[in-house]
Amino acid sequence: MPTLRENREKFEAEQKKLAGVFAEAKDERGEYDFTRVKSLGEGTTGEKLEKVRAIEADLEKQWDEIDAQLKAEESARKLEERAKLPVLRLPHPDGTGAAGHKDLGRLIFGAAEYKSFVQNGVRGQRGTDIHLPDFGLSDLKRRFIPGHGYVEVKSLFETGAGWAPESVRLPGFVEAVTTPPEVIDIIPTGRTGQASVVYMEETTRTHAAAEKAEGAAYAESTFVLTQRTQAVSKITDSVPVTDEQLEDVPMAESYLGDRLRFGLRQRASQQCVSGNGVAPNIKGILNFTGIQSQAKGADPTPDAIYKAMTLVRVTGRATPTHVILHPNDWEPIRLLRTADGIYIWGNPSEAGPERIWGLPVINTSEATQDTGIVGSFLAPWITLFERRGIDVQVGYINTQFTEGERTIRADLRAALVGFRGAAFCKVTGI
């Protein structure tokens, strides 16, 4: 089985091959004309695009092998969250379950009063009444008339005199519109027991290795380490709730707790992208010290993203793993077409790959519009350190004790550390 390094080298070689194809296809106006491509051999534009898609498919397969562990962890997390959701079932209307249910007719004709009348009643006489007081029908009377049967009803059994109709509310509820956290899911996590994360960064690394003649002085390299500190930030939220809600609705506490947890993760995910680092804010990726920048300029967006990937490899000495884009920035990429109208990212009848140059695209509104991020989301270059995971508590504030209320609060403490800012590159002007 190939090693991780061999897979990455093969992956990068395929990416460079794909970049060469697009470079050949781009004409003087910045549009793509695949009839210009010679590296894919002879053929129509459609045949050459199929070869391009085959390269993309091979890149996707290679990345899936590298990214398998991250996907497994994400799947396990989602299963764990799904297991926490409450399962609601409607009770049977009669409260006894389906097996014990009897309709009104069976209850009446099975009553002792009715059976006694059938067995002992005086047949053939007018004025014989049947009273069924135990069924809420004390005013309902039926009289036997020879030749006609029971025809007289003195009181109509209707909604006003009988049972009011019952409307059962559907289980669950319609969720409000929101965006699920996504960026935080691709960032490696760690633990810290301190109020800040302190680490050493190699700020100077000058290799002077050189060939020398016999007896000559050795070359001398220079290495300098600098201590860095990243403070742990706290993100909080709370909601007041009455005692009656907590007592009468079993799922109220878990519902509110889950909503608070969701909001904290969503806010943390946004901070990890664009937090300015000014206390108490987290310093997000866009504000990492040493982050690189690639302006789109007159380039097509895919070209600018590939140039950012090259900066991450060459200057950052890291392997890019993900691209983060706002949905409004991904849309024109997905709609890119050749000069003769063929969609590059797949036909409209297909979902199309959420990838570019073989890298997964995190298509999320947590990103800053018009600014993409290309980065190596691996533990040596970036880690979200948790001082404490999400903590949910219930207590009293102000006059809540005497007013029959409580407050559910939740918070988390974490620090995002970018160990190598150059392992990330922002693409501006998209």
DAMO-V693137 format. One record per backbone hydrogen bond with DSSP energy under -1.0 kcal/mol. NH is the residue of the N-H (numbers start at 1). CO is the residue of the C=O. E is the energy in kcal/mol with one decimal. If there is no record, write none. Layout:
nh = (NH/NH)
co = (CO/CO)
e = (E/E)
This chain:
nh = (7/8/9/10/11/12/13/14/15/16/17/18/19/20/21/22/23/24/25/26/27/30/33/36/41/48/49/50/51/52/53/54/55/56/57/58/59/60/61/62/63/64/65/66/67/71/72/73/74/75/76/77/78/79/80/81/82/83/85/95/107/108/109/110/111/115/116/117/118/119/120/121/135/136/137/140/145/148/149/151/158/162/185/186/190/192/197/199/201/203/203/204/206/216/222/224/226/228/230/232/233/235/237/239/241/243/246/247/248/249/252/255/256/257/258/259/260/261/262/263/264/265/266/267/268/269/270/271/272/274/275/277/281/284/285/286/287/288/291/292/294/296/299/304/305/306/307/308/309/310/311/312/313/314/315/316/318/321/322/323/324/325/329/330/331/334/335/336/338/339/341/344/350/355/356/359/361/362/363/364/364/367/371/372/373/374/375/376/378/381/382/383/384/385/386/387/388/391/393/395/400/405/406/407/408/409/410/411/412/413/414/415/417/420/423/424/425/426/427/428/430)
co = (3/4/5/6/7/8/9/10/11/12/13/14/15/16/17/18/19/20/21/22/31/27/25/33/38/44/45/46/47/48/49/50/51/52/53/54/55/56/57/58/59/60/61/62/63/67/68/69/70/71/72/73/74/75/76/77/78/79/82/92/103/104/105/106/108/111/112/113/114/115/116/117/132/133/132/137/149/145/145/143/156/158/182/183/384/386/230/228/226/201/224/224/222/213/206/204/201/199/197/195/414/412/410/408/406/404/242/243/244/245/249/251/252/253/254/255/256/257/258/259/260/261/262/263/264/265/266/267/268/270/271/282/278/275/272/273/284/285/288/424/426/428/296/300/301/302/303/304/305/306/307/308/309/310/311/311/312/375/375/360/373/362/326/326/327/330/331/333/342/32/338/336/347/353/359/356/354/323/361/325/362/364/368/427/324/425/322/423/376/378/378/417/188/415/190/413/413/411/409/407/397/400/241/395/239/393/237/391/235/388/233/385/383/381/420/421/374/292/372/294/370)
e = (-2.5/-2.4/-2.5/-2.4/-2.5/-2.8/-2.1/-2.1/-2.0/-2.4/-2.0/-2.4/-2.6/-2.1/-1.7/-2.0/-2.1/-2.1/-2.0/-1.5/-3.0/-1.7/-3.3/-1.7/-1.8/-2.2/-2.5/-1.9/-1.5/-2.2/-2.6/-1.8/-2.0/-2.3/-2.7/-2.1/-2.4/-2.6/-2.2/-2.3/-2.7/-2.3/-1.4/-1.6/-3.0/-2.0/-2.3/-2.2/-2.0/-2.5/-2.2/-2.0/-2.2/-2.1/-1.9/-2.2/-2.4/-1.8/-1.2/-2.1/-1.7/-2.3/-2.6/-1.1/-1.7/-2.0/-2.5/-1.9/-2.2/-2.0/-3.0/-2.5/-1.3/-1.3/-1.3/-1.7/-2.2/-2.6/-2.5/-1.2/-1.0/-2.2/-1.1/-1.6/-2.2/-1.9/-3.2/-2.3/-3.1/-1.1/-1.4/-1.7/-3.4/-2.1/-2.3/-2.2/-3.2/-3.5/-2.5/-2.3/-2.9/-2.4/-1.9/-2.2/-2.9/-2.6/-1.6/-2.4/-3.3/-1.7/-2.0/-2.8/-2.6/-2.4/-2.6/-2.2/-2.2/-2.2/-2.5/-2.4/-2.1/-2.2/-2.5/-2.4/-2.6/-2.3/-2.0/-2.4/-2.1/-2.4/-2.4/-1.4/-2.7/-2.9/-2.7/-2.3/-1.5/-1.9/-1.5/-2.5/-2.8/-2.5/-2.1/-1.9/-2.3/-2.2/-2.3/-1.8/-2.0/-2.1/-1.9/-2.1/-1.9/-3.3/-1.5/-2.0/-1.7/-2.8/-1.8/-2.2/-2.9/-2.1/-1.6/-1.9/-1.9/-2.5/-1.7/-1.6/-2.3/-1.7/-2.0/-2.4/-2.2/-1.2/-1.9/-2.0/-2.7/-3.1/-1.1/-2.0/-1.1/-1.3/-1.9/-2.2/-2.0/-2.8/-1.9/-1.4/-2.0/-2.0/-1.9/-1.9/-2.9/-3.0/-2.6/-2.2/-1.5/-2.6/-2.6/-2.2/-2.2/-2.4/-2.8/-3.2/-2.7/-2.8/-2.9/-1.5/-1.9/-1.7/-2.4/-2.5/-2.6/-1.3/-1.7/-1.6/-2.9/-2.7/-2.6/-1.6/-1.9)
